[in-house]
């Protein structure tokens, strides 16, 4: 569906421009996996231990 393609494009742009740089600054990683029926699936990795954010 064309609308879903536009949504996926925008999600990927937001991840690349805003989320990914912040996550990478803390040694983590985030990757878009899929979008289906309003649900975004991501692969997330972290490298911090003892992080105060829980």
N, C-alpha and C positions, 0 to 999 in steps of 0.2 A: 504494500500500500504506500502511496506517495507521501501521505502525511506522516507515517511511521518513519520513512526514510529521512524526512526533514527533522523529526524529533531525534533520531539517532545521530544525525549530523550535529545538531545543537548540543546534545549531551556530550559527544566526543570533544567538541570545541571547548565546552566549559571545563571538562576534565583536564584537557591539555593545557589550557591557559590559566586556570585558577587552582584547581585541586591538586593536580600532579606536582607542580613546583613546590607547594607547601608540604606535601607528603614526603617528597624527595629531600627536602631540607632537613628532615628528621631521620633520614636513612631508610625510608619506606618506599613502597612502590604501589601503584594502583593502575589497573588496566580494565578497560571496558570489555565485557564478555557478551552481553546480549540485552535486548529490550523486547518485552513481550507483554501485551495487555497492561501497559502502564507500570511495569516492574522492570527496574534496571538491575542487572546482575554484574557485579564487579569482582575482580580478583584483587585482593589486597594483601600486602606483606608489610611487616614492620620489623624493625631491627632494634628498637629500644628495649631496655630492661629497667625495671623500677620506674617507669614513666608515671608521673603524678596524675595523668589524665586517665581515668578508668571509666 
